[in-house]
C-alpha cells in the first residue's frame, strides 16, 4: 500500500502506474459503513500491485483514521457518546498496544 501521490514502488523503487480501481468499505461514526474507491497502481519493473490509500485510511484497518486517532489520544472511549456500540473495547486495546 502506498499513500496518495506516492508513485514509487516500496518493493523495488520502480515507477507505479495506474492499473485499476476497487471499492473498500470503512467504518465511520455511529457504526455506519461507507464505501470508497481505491486506485490500484502497478510497478513497471517488478509488476507488484499496490493500493493507493488516502491519508484518512490506515493500512489493514477498517475504521476511519479519525476514530483510530481519537482512541489513541484517549478522546474516544467505550463511554463516548456516538461510539457506544463501536469500536469494541478489545479493538481499542489492540490499537493502543501497537
Phi and psi restraints in degrees (range 20) as a CNS / XPLOR table:
assign (resid 1 and name C) (resid 2 and name N)
       (resid 2 and name CA) (resid 2 and name C) 1.0 -127.3 20.0 2
assign (resid 2 and name N) (resid 2 and name CA)
       (resid 2 and name C) (resid 3 and name N) 1.0 160.3 20.0 2
assign (resid 2 and name C) (resid 3 and name N)
       (resid 3 and name CA) (resid 3 and name C) 1.0 -84.2 20.0 2
assign (resid 3 and name N) (resid 3 and name CA)
       (resid 3 and name C) (resid 4 and name N) 1.0 156.5 20.0 2
assign (resid 3 and name C) (resid 4 and name N)
       (resid 4 and name CA) (resid 4 and name C) 1.0 -55.3 20.0 2
assign (resid 4 and name N) (resid 4 and name CA)
       (resid 4 and name C) (resid 5 and name N) 1.0 138.5 20.0 2
assign (resid 4 and name C) (resid 5 and name N)
       (resid 5 and name CA) (resid 5 and name C) 1.0 68.6 20.0 2
assign (resid 5 and name N) (resid 5 and name CA)
       (resid 5 and name C) (resid 6 and name N) 1.0 16.7 20.0 2
assign (resid 5 and name C) (resid 6 and name N)
       (resid 6 and name CA) (resid 6 and name C) 1.0 -105.4 20.0 2
assign (resid 6 and name N) (resid 6 and name CA)
       (resid 6 and name C) (resid 7 and name N) 1.0 110.1 20.0 2
assign (resid 6 and name C) (resid 7 and name N)
       (resid 7 and name CA) (resid 7 and name C) 1.0 -113.2 20.0 2
assign (resid 7 and name N) (resid 7 and name CA)
       (resid 7 and name C) (resid 8 and name N) 1.0 31.2 20.0 2
assign (resid 7 and name C) (resid 8 and name N)
       (resid 8 and name CA) (resid 8 and name C) 1.0 -115.6 20.0 2
assign (resid 8 and name N) (resid 8 and name CA)
       (resid 8 and name C) (resid 9 and name N) 1.0 130.8 20.0 2
assign (resid 8 and name C) (resid 9 and name N)
       (resid 9 and name CA) (resid 9 and name C) 1.0 -66.9 20.0 2
assign (resid 9 and name N) (resid 9 and name CA)
       (resid 9 and name C) (resid 10 and name N) 1.0 125.2 20.0 2
assign (resid 9 and name C) (resid 10 and name N)
       (resid 10 and name CA) (resid 10 and name C) 1.0 -71.8 20.0 2
assign (resid 10 and name N) (resid 10 and name CA)
       (resid 10 and name C) (resid 11 and name N) 1.0 -15.0 20.0 2
assign (resid 10 and name C) (resid 11 and name N)
       (resid 11 and name CA) (resid 11 and name C) 1.0 -84.1 20.0 2
assign (resid 11 and name N) (resid 11 and name CA)
       (resid 11 and name C) (resid 12 and name N) 1.0 -46.5 20.0 2
assign (resid 11 and name C) (resid 12 and name N)
       (resid 12 and name CA) (resid 12 and name C) 1.0 -127.1 20.0 2
assign (resid 12 and name N) (resid 12 and name CA)
       (resid 12 and name C) (resid 13 and name N) 1.0 -8.2 20.0 2
assign (resid 12 and name C) (resid 13 and name N)
       (resid 13 and name CA) (resid 13 and name C) 1.0 86.5 20.0 2
assign (resid 13 and name N) (resid 13 and name CA)
       (resid 13 and name C) (resid 14 and name N) 1.0 4.8 20.0 2
assign (resid 13 and name C) (resid 14 and name N)
       (resid 14 and name CA) (resid 14 and name C) 1.0 -73.6 20.0 2
assign (resid 14 and name N) (resid 14 and name CA)
       (resid 14 and name C) (resid 15 and name N) 1.0 173.3 20.0 2
assign (resid 14 and name C) (resid 15 and name N)
       (resid 15 and name CA) (resid 15 and name C) 1.0 -83.2 20.0 2
assign (resid 15 and name N) (resid 15 and name CA)
       (resid 15 and name C) (resid 16 and name N) 1.0 137.2 20.0 2
assign (resid 15 and name C) (resid 16 and name N)
       (resid 16 and name CA) (resid 16 and name C) 1.0 -98.0 20.0 2
assign (resid 16 and name N) (resid 16 and name CA)
       (resid 16 and name C) (resid 17 and name N) 1.0 137.2 20.0 2
assign (resid 16 and name C) (resid 17 and name N)
       (resid 17 and name CA) (resid 17 and name C) 1.0 -121.9 20.0 2
assign (resid 17 and name N) (resid 17 and name CA)
       (resid 17 and name C) (resid 18 and name N) 1.0 152.2 20.0 2
assign (resid 17 and name C) (resid 18 and name N)
       (resid 18 and name CA) (resid 18 and name C) 1.0 -58.6 20.0 2
assign (resid 18 and name N) (resid 18 and name CA)
       (resid 18 and name C) (resid 19 and name N) 1.0 135.4 20.0 2
assign (resid 18 and name C) (resid 19 and name N)
       (resid 19 and name CA) (resid 19 and name C) 1.0 -116.3 20.0 2
assign (resid 19 and name N) (resid 19 and name CA)
       (resid 19 and name C) (resid 20 and name N) 1.0 -56.2 20.0 2
assign (resid 19 and name C) (resid 20 and name N)
       (resid 20 and name CA) (resid 20 and name C) 1.0 -167.4 20.0 2
assign (resid 20 and name N) (resid 20 and name CA)
       (resid 20 and name C) (resid 21 and name N) 1.0 -167.3 20.0 2
assign (resid 20 and name C) (resid 21 and name N)
       (resid 21 and name CA) (resid 21 and name C) 1.0 -137.5 20.0 2
assign (resid 21 and name N) (resid 21 and name CA)
       (resid 21 and name C) (resid 22 and name N) 1.0 158.3 20.0 2
assign (resid 21 and name C) (resid 22 and name N)
       (resid 22 and name CA) (resid 22 and name C) 1.0 -142.9 20.0 2
assign (resid 22 and name N) (resid 22 and name CA)
       (resid 22 and name C) (resid 23 and name N) 1.0 160.6 20.0 2
assign (resid 22 and name C) (resid 23 and name N)
       (resid 23 and name CA) (resid 23 and name C) 1.0 -96.0 20.0 2
assign (resid 23 and name N) (resid 23 and name CA)
       (resid 23 and name C) (resid 24 and name N) 1.0 147.7 20.0 2
assign (resid 23 and name C) (resid 24 and name N)
       (resid 24 and name CA) (resid 24 and name C) 1.0 -138.5 20.0 2
assign (resid 24 and name N) (resid 24 and name CA)
       (resid 24 and name C) (resid 25 and name N) 1.0 134.2 20.0 2
assign (resid 24 and name C) (resid 25 and name N)
       (resid 25 and name CA) (resid 25 and name C) 1.0 -93.5 20.0 2
assign (resid 25 and name N) (resid 25 and name CA)
       (resid 25 and name C) (resid 26 and name N) 1.0 135.3 20.0 2
assign (resid 25 and name C) (resid 26 and name N)
       (resid 26 and name CA) (resid 26 and name C) 1.0 -125.9 20.0 2
assign (resid 26 and name N) (resid 26 and name CA)
       (resid 26 and name C) (resid 27 and name N) 1.0 152.6 20.0 2
assign (resid 26 and name C) (resid 27 and name N)
       (resid 27 and name CA) (resid 27 and name C) 1.0 -93.6 20.0 2
assign (resid 27 and name N) (resid 27 and name CA)
       (resid 27 and name C) (resid 28 and name N) 1.0 132.2 20.0 2
assign (resid 27 and name C) (resid 28 and name N)
       (resid 28 and name CA) (resid 28 and name C) 1.0 -119.6 20.0 2
assign (resid 28 and name N) (resid 28 and name CA)
       (resid 28 and name C) (resid 29 and name N) 1.0 -169.3 20.0 2
assign (resid 28 and name C) (resid 29 and name N)
       (resid 29 and name CA) (resid 29 and name C) 1.0 -54.6 20.0 2
assign (resid 29 and name N) (resid 29 and name CA)
       (resid 29 and name C) (resid 30 and name N) 1.0 152.5 20.0 2
assign (resid 29 and name C) (resid 30 and name N)
       (resid 30 and name CA) (resid 30 and name C) 1.0 62.8 20.0 2
assign (resid 30 and name N) (resid 30 and name CA)
       (resid 30 and name C) (resid 31 and name N) 1.0 24.7 20.0 2
assign (resid 30 and name C) (resid 31 and name N)
       (resid 31 and name CA) (resid 31 and name C) 1.0 73.5 20.0 2
assign (resid 31 and name N) (resid 31 and name CA)
       (resid 31 and name C) (resid 32 and name N) 1.0 10.8 20.0 2
assign (resid 31 and name C) (resid 32 and name N)
       (resid 32 and name CA) (resid 32 and name C) 1.0 -83.2 20.0 2
assign (resid 32 and name N) (resid 32 and name CA)
       (resid 32 and name C) (resid 33 and name N) 1.0 156.5 20.0 2
assign (resid 32 and name C) (resid 33 and name N)
       (resid 33 and name CA) (resid 33 and name C) 1.0 -112.3 20.0 2
assign (resid 33 and name N) (resid 33 and name CA)
       (resid 33 and name C) (resid 34 and name N) 1.0 144.7 20.0 2
assign (resid 33 and name C) (resid 34 and name N)
       (resid 34 and name CA) (resid 34 and name C) 1.0 -128.8 20.0 2
assign (resid 34 and name N) (resid 34 and name CA)
       (resid 34 and name C) (resid 35 and name N) 1.0 138.9 20.0 2
assign (resid 34 and name C) (resid 35 and name N)
       (resid 35 and name CA) (resid 35 and name C) 1.0 -100.6 20.0 2
assign (resid 35 and name N) (resid 35 and name CA)
       (resid 35 and name C) (resid 36 and name N) 1.0 129.2 20.0 2
assign (resid 35 and name C) (resid 36 and name N)
       (resid 36 and name CA) (resid 36 and name C) 1.0 -124.3 20.0 2
assign (resid 36 and name N) (resid 36 and name CA)
       (resid 36 and name C) (resid 37 and name N) 1.0 157.0 20.0 2
assign (resid 36 and name C) (resid 37 and name N)
       (resid 37 and name CA) (resid 37 and name C) 1.0 -97.9 20.0 2
assign (resid 37 and name N) (resid 37 and name CA)
       (resid 37 and name C) (resid 38 and name N) 1.0 128.2 20.0 2
assign (resid 37 and name C) (resid 38 and name N)
       (resid 38 and name CA) (resid 38 and name C) 1.0 -113.6 20.0 2
assign (resid 38 and name N) (resid 38 and name CA)
       (resid 38 and name C) (resid 39 and name N) 1.0 129.6 20.0 2
assign (resid 38 and name C) (resid 39 and name N)
       (resid 39 and name CA) (resid 39 and name C) 1.0 -80.4 20.0 2
assign (resid 39 and name N) (resid 39 and name CA)
       (resid 39 and name C) (resid 40 and name N) 1.0 144.2 20.0 2
assign (resid 39 and name C) (resid 40 and name N)
       (resid 40 and name CA) (resid 40 and name C) 1.0 -109.8 20.0 2
assign (resid 40 and name N) (resid 40 and name CA)
       (resid 40 and name C) (resid 41 and name N) 1.0 137.5 20.0 2
assign (resid 40 and name C) (resid 41 and name N)
       (resid 41 and name CA) (resid 41 and name C) 1.0 -118.2 20.0 2
assign (resid 41 and name N) (resid 41 and name CA)
       (resid 41 and name C) (resid 42 and name N) 1.0 144.9 20.0 2
assign (resid 41 and name C) (resid 42 and name N)
       (resid 42 and name CA) (resid 42 and name C) 1.0 -117.9 20.0 2
assign (resid 42 and name N) (resid 42 and name CA)
       (resid 42 and name C) (resid 43 and name N) 1.0 136.0 20.0 2
assign (resid 42 and name C) (resid 43 and name N)
       (resid 43 and name CA) (resid 43 and name C) 1.0 -75.4 20.0 2
assign (resid 43 and name N) (resid 43 and name CA)
       (resid 43 and name C) (resid 44 and name N) 1.0 133.5 20.0 2
assign (resid 43 and name C) (resid 44 and name N)
       (resid 44 and name CA) (resid 44 and name C) 1.0 -74.9 20.0 2
assign (resid 44 and name N) (resid 44 and name CA)
       (resid 44 and name C) (resid 45 and name N) 1.0 -18.6 20.0 2
assign (resid 44 and name C) (resid 45 and name N)
       (resid 45 and name CA) (resid 45 and name C) 1.0 -92.7 20.0 2
assign (resid 45 and name N) (resid 45 and name CA)
       (resid 45 and name C) (resid 46 and name N) 1.0 -56.4 20.0 2
assign (resid 45 and name C) (resid 46 and name N)
       (resid 46 and name CA) (resid 46 and name C) 1.0 -99.5 20.0 2
assign (resid 46 and name N) (resid 46 and name CA)
       (resid 46 and name C) (resid 47 and name N) 1.0 -11.4 20.0 2
assign (resid 46 and name C) (resid 47 and name N)
       (resid 47 and name CA) (resid 47 and name C) 1.0 78.6 20.0 2
assign (resid 47 and name N) (resid 47 and name CA)
       (resid 47 and name C) (resid 48 and name N) 1.0 6.4 20.0 2
assign (resid 47 and name C) (resid 48 and name N)
       (resid 48 and name CA) (resid 48 and name C) 1.0 -69.2 20.0 2
assign (resid 48 and name N) (resid 48 and name CA)
       (resid 48 and name C) (resid 49 and name N) 1.0 143.1 20.0 2
assign (resid 48 and name C) (resid 49 and name N)
       (resid 49 and name CA) (resid 49 and name C) 1.0 -98.1 20.0 2
assign (resid 49 and name N) (resid 49 and name CA)
       (resid 49 and name C) (resid 50 and name N) 1.0 136.9 20.0 2
assign (resid 49 and name C) (resid 50 and name N)
       (resid 50 and name CA) (resid 50 and name C) 1.0 -133.1 20.0 2
assign (resid 50 and name N) (resid 50 and name CA)
       (resid 50 and name C) (resid 51 and name N) 1.0 140.6 20.0 2
assign (resid 50 and name C) (resid 51 and name N)
       (resid 51 and name CA) (resid 51 and name C) 1.0 -89.3 20.0 2
assign (resid 51 and name N) (resid 51 and name CA)
       (resid 51 and name C) (resid 52 and name N) 1.0 136.7 20.0 2
assign (resid 51 and name C) (resid 52 and name N)
       (resid 52 and name CA) (resid 52 and name C) 1.0 -93.4 20.0 2
assign (resid 52 and name N) (resid 52 and name CA)
       (resid 52 and name C) (resid 53 and name N) 1.0 108.1 20.0 2
assign (resid 52 and name C) (resid 53 and name N)
       (resid 53 and name CA) (resid 53 and name C) 1.0 -96.1 20.0 2
assign (resid 53 and name N) (resid 53 and name CA)
       (resid 53 and name C) (resid 54 and name N) 1.0 136.2 20.0 2
assign (resid 53 and name C) (resid 54 and name N)
       (resid 54 and name CA) (resid 54 and name C) 1.0 -69.9 20.0 2
assign (resid 54 and name N) (resid 54 and name CA)
       (resid 54 and name C) (resid 55 and name N) 1.0 164.6 20.0 2
assign (resid 54 and name C) (resid 55 and name N)
       (resid 55 and name CA) (resid 55 and name C) 1.0 -62.6 20.0 2
assign (resid 55 and name N) (resid 55 and name CA)
       (resid 55 and name C) (resid 56 and name N) 1.0 -23.5 20.0 2
assign (resid 55 and name C) (resid 56 and name N)
       (resid 56 and name CA) (resid 56 and name C) 1.0 -88.4 20.0 2
assign (resid 56 and name N) (resid 56 and name CA)
       (resid 56 and name C) (resid 57 and name N) 1.0 6.9 20.0 2
assign (resid 56 and name C) (resid 57 and name N)
       (resid 57 and name CA) (resid 57 and name C) 1.0 -117.7 20.0 2
assign (resid 57 and name N) (resid 57 and name CA)
       (resid 57 and name C) (resid 58 and name N) 1.0 130.0 20.0 2
assign (resid 57 and name C) (resid 58 and name N)
       (resid 58 and name CA) (resid 58 and name C) 1.0 -91.8 20.0 2
assign (resid 58 and name N) (resid 58 and name CA)
       (resid 58 and name C) (resid 59 and name N) 1.0 142.5 20.0 2
assign (resid 58 and name C) (resid 59 and name N)
       (resid 59 and name CA) (resid 59 and name C) 1.0 -58.2 20.0 2
assign (resid 59 and name N) (resid 59 and name CA)
       (resid 59 and name C) (resid 60 and name N) 1.0 136.6 20.0 2
assign (resid 59 and name C) (resid 60 and name N)
       (resid 60 and name CA) (resid 60 and name C) 1.0 63.5 20.0 2
assign (resid 60 and name N) (resid 60 and name CA)
       (resid 60 and name C) (resid 61 and name N) 1.0 20.1 20.0 2
assign (resid 60 and name C) (resid 61 and name N)
       (resid 61 and name CA) (resid 61 and name C) 1.0 -120.8 20.0 2
assign (resid 61 and name N) (resid 61 and name CA)
       (resid 61 and name C) (resid 62 and name N) 1.0 147.1 20.0 2
assign (resid 61 and name C) (resid 62 and name N)
       (resid 62 and name CA) (resid 62 and name C) 1.0 -104.2 20.0 2
assign (resid 62 and name N) (resid 62 and name CA)
       (resid 62 and name C) (resid 63 and name N) 1.0 -2.2 20.0 2
assign (resid 62 and name C) (resid 63 and name N)
       (resid 63 and name CA) (resid 63 and name C) 1.0 -98.9 20.0 2
assign (resid 63 and name N) (resid 63 and name CA)
       (resid 63 and name C) (resid 64 and name N) 1.0 149.8 20.0 2
assign (resid 63 and name C) (resid 64 and name N)
       (resid 64 and name CA) (resid 64 and name C) 1.0 -60.3 20.0 2
assign (resid 64 and name N) (resid 64 and name CA)
       (resid 64 and name C) (resid 65 and name N) 1.0 143.9 20.0 2
assign (resid 64 and name C) (resid 65 and name N)
       (resid 65 and name CA) (resid 65 and name C) 1.0 -58.0 20.0 2
assign (resid 65 and name N) (resid 65 and name CA)
       (resid 65 and name C) (resid 66 and name N) 1.0 -32.3 20.0 2
assign (resid 65 and name C) (resid 66 and name N)
       (resid 66 and name CA) (resid 66 and name C) 1.0 -62.4 20.0 2
assign (resid 66 and name N) (resid 66 and name CA)
       (resid 66 and name C) (resid 67 and name N) 1.0 -37.2 20.0 2
assign (resid 66 and name C) (resid 67 and name N)
       (resid 67 and name CA) (resid 67 and name C) 1.0 -68.9 20.0 2
assign (resid 67 and name N) (resid 67 and name CA)
       (resid 67 and name C) (resid 68 and name N) 1.0 -46.1 20.0 2
assign (resid 67 and name C) (resid 68 and name N)
       (resid 68 and name CA) (resid 68 and name C) 1.0 -61.9 20.0 2
assign (resid 68 and name N) (resid 68 and name CA)
       (resid 68 and name C) (resid 69 and name N) 1.0 -46.8 20.0 2
assign (resid 68 and name C) (resid 69 and name N)
       (resid 69 and name CA) (resid 69 and name C) 1.0 -62.5 20.0 2
assign (resid 69 and name N) (resid 69 and name CA)
       (resid 69 and name C) (resid 70 and name N) 1.0 -38.5 20.0 2
assign (resid 69 and name C) (resid 70 and name N)
       (resid 70 and name CA) (resid 70 and name C) 1.0 -61.6 20.0 2
assign (resid 70 and name N) (resid 70 and name CA)
       (resid 70 and name C) (resid 71 and name N) 1.0 -39.8 20.0 2
assign (resid 70 and name C) (resid 71 and name N)
       (resid 71 and name CA) (resid 71 and name C) 1.0 -67.8 20.0 2
assign (resid 71 and name N) (resid 71 and name CA)
       (resid 71 and name C) (resid 72 and name N) 1.0 -45.3 20.0 2
assign (resid 71 and name C) (resid 72 and name N)
       (resid 72 and name CA) (resid 72 and name C) 1.0 -64.2 20.0 2
assign (resid 72 and name N) (resid 72 and name CA)
       (resid 72 and name C) (resid 73 and name N) 1.0 -30.9 20.0 2
assign (resid 72 and name C) (resid 73 and name N)
       (resid 73 and name CA) (resid 73 and name C) 1.0 -93.4 20.0 2
assign (resid 73 and name N) (resid 73 and name CA)
       (resid 73 and name C) (resid 74 and name N) 1.0 9.6 20.0 2
assign (resid 73 and name C) (resid 74 and name N)
       (resid 74 and name CA) (resid 74 and name C) 1.0 61.0 20.0 2
assign (resid 74 and name N) (resid 74 and name CA)
       (resid 74 and name C) (resid 75 and name N) 1.0 25.5 20.0 2
assign (resid 74 and name C) (resid 75 and name N)
       (resid 75 and name CA) (resid 75 and name C) 1.0 -87.2 20.0 2
assign (resid 75 and name N) (resid 75 and name CA)
       (resid 75 and name C) (resid 76 and name N) 1.0 -24.0 20.0 2
assign (resid 75 and name C) (resid 76 and name N)
       (resid 76 and name CA) (resid 76 and name C) 1.0 -119.0 20.0 2
assign (resid 76 and name N) (resid 76 and name CA)
       (resid 76 and name C) (resid 77 and name N) 1.0 123.8 20.0 2
assign (resid 76 and name C) (resid 77 and name N)
       (resid 77 and name CA) (resid 77 and name C) 1.0 -127.7 20.0 2
assign (resid 77 and name N) (resid 77 and name CA)
       (resid 77 and name C) (resid 78 and name N) 1.0 -179.7 20.0 2
assign (resid 77 and name C) (resid 78 and name N)
       (resid 78 and name CA) (resid 78 and name C) 1.0 -66.7 20.0 2
assign (resid 78 and name N) (resid 78 and name CA)
       (resid 78 and name C) (resid 79 and name N) 1.0 -14.6 20.0 2
assign (resid 78 and name C) (resid 79 and name N)
       (resid 79 and name CA) (resid 79 and name C) 1.0 -96.9 20.0 2
assign (resid 79 and name N) (resid 79 and name CA)
       (resid 79 and name C) (resid 80 and name N) 1.0 -4.8 20.0 2
assign (resid 79 and name C) (resid 80 and name N)
       (resid 80 and name CA) (resid 80 and name C) 1.0 -67.9 20.0 2
assign (resid 80 and name N) (resid 80 and name CA)
       (resid 80 and name C) (resid 81 and name N) 1.0 128.8 20.0 2
assign (resid 80 and name C) (resid 81 and name N)
       (resid 81 and name CA) (resid 81 and name C) 1.0 -61.5 20.0 2
assign (resid 81 and name N) (resid 81 and name CA)
       (resid 81 and name C) (resid 82 and name N) 1.0 136.3 20.0 2
assign (resid 81 and name C) (resid 82 and name N)
       (resid 82 and name CA) (resid 82 and name C) 1.0 91.5 20.0 2
assign (resid 82 and name N) (resid 82 and name CA)
       (resid 82 and name C) (resid 83 and name N) 1.0 -13.6 20.0 2
assign (resid 82 and name C) (resid 83 and name N)
       (resid 83 and name CA) (resid 83 and name C) 1.0 -122.1 20.0 2
assign (resid 83 and name N) (resid 83 and name CA)
       (resid 83 and name C) (resid 84 and name N) 1.0 13.3 20.0 2
assign (resid 83 and name C) (resid 84 and name N)
       (resid 84 and name CA) (resid 84 and name C) 1.0 -59.1 20.0 2
assign (resid 84 and name N) (resid 84 and name CA)
       (resid 84 and name C) (resid 85 and name N) 1.0 -38.2 20.0 2
assign (resid 84 and name C) (resid 85 and name N)
       (resid 85 and name CA) (resid 85 and name C) 1.0 -96.6 20.0 2
assign (resid 85 and name N) (resid 85 and name CA)
       (resid 85 and name C) (resid 86 and name N) 1.0 3.9 20.0 2
assign (resid 85 and name C) (resid 86 and name N)
       (resid 86 and name CA) (resid 86 and name C) 1.0 -176.1 20.0 2
assign (resid 86 and name N) (resid 86 and name CA)
       (resid 86 and name C) (resid 87 and name N) 1.0 152.4 20.0 2
assign (resid 86 and name C) (resid 87 and name N)
       (resid 87 and name CA) (resid 87 and name C) 1.0 -69.0 20.0 2
assign (resid 87 and name N) (resid 87 and name CA)
       (resid 87 and name C) (resid 88 and name N) 1.0 159.9 20.0 2
assign (resid 87 and name C) (resid 88 and name N)
       (resid 88 and name CA) (resid 88 and name C) 1.0 -71.5 20.0 2
assign (resid 88 and name N) (resid 88 and name CA)
       (resid 88 and name C) (resid 89 and name N) 1.0 161.6 20.0 2
assign (resid 88 and name C) (resid 89 and name N)
       (resid 89 and name CA) (resid 89 and name C) 1.0 -58.7 20.0 2
assign (resid 89 and name N) (resid 89 and name CA)
       (resid 89 and name C) (resid 90 and name N) 1.0 -40.4 20.0 2
assign (resid 89 and name C) (resid 90 and name N)
       (resid 90 and name CA) (resid 90 and name C) 1.0 -63.3 20.0 2
assign (resid 90 and name N) (resid 90 and name CA)
       (resid 90 and name C) (resid 91 and name N) 1.0 -41.4 20.0 2
assign (resid 90 and name C) (resid 91 and name N)
       (resid 91 and name CA) (resid 91 and name C) 1.0 -63.4 20.0 2
assign (resid 91 and name N) (resid 91 and name CA)
       (resid 91 and name C) (resid 92 and name N) 1.0 -44.4 20.0 2
assign (resid 91 and name C) (resid 92 and name N)
       (resid 92 and name CA) (resid 92 and name C) 1.0 -62.9 20.0 2
assign (resid 92 and name N) (resid 92 and name CA)
       (resid 92 and name C) (resid 93 and name N) 1.0 -40.6 20.0 2
assign (resid 92 and name C) (resid 93 and name N)
       (resid 93 and name CA) (resid 93 and name C) 1.0 -63.7 20.0 2
assign (resid 93 and name N) (resid 93 and name CA)
       (resid 93 and name C) (resid 94 and name N) 1.0 -40.6 20.0 2
assign (resid 93 and name C) (resid 94 and name N)
       (resid 94 and name CA) (resid 94 and name C) 1.0 -64.7 20.0 2
assign (resid 94 and name N) (resid 94 and name CA)
       (resid 94 and name C) (resid 95 and name N) 1.0 -41.4 20.0 2
assign (resid 94 and name C) (resid 95 and name N)
       (resid 95 and name CA) (resid 95 and name C) 1.0 -61.3 20.0 2
assign (resid 95 and name N) (resid 95 and name CA)
       (resid 95 and name C) (resid 96 and name N) 1.0 -40.4 20.0 2
assign (resid 95 and name C) (resid 96 and name N)
       (resid 96 and name CA) (resid 96 and name C) 1.0 -72.1 20.0 2
assign (resid 96 and name N) (resid 96 and name CA)
       (resid 96 and name C) (resid 97 and name N) 1.0 -25.2 20.0 2
assign (resid 96 and name C) (resid 97 and name N)
       (resid 97 and name CA) (resid 97 and name C) 1.0 -79.4 20.0 2
assign (resid 97 and name N) (resid 97 and name CA)
       (resid 97 and name C) (resid 98 and name N) 1.0 -12.9 20.0 2
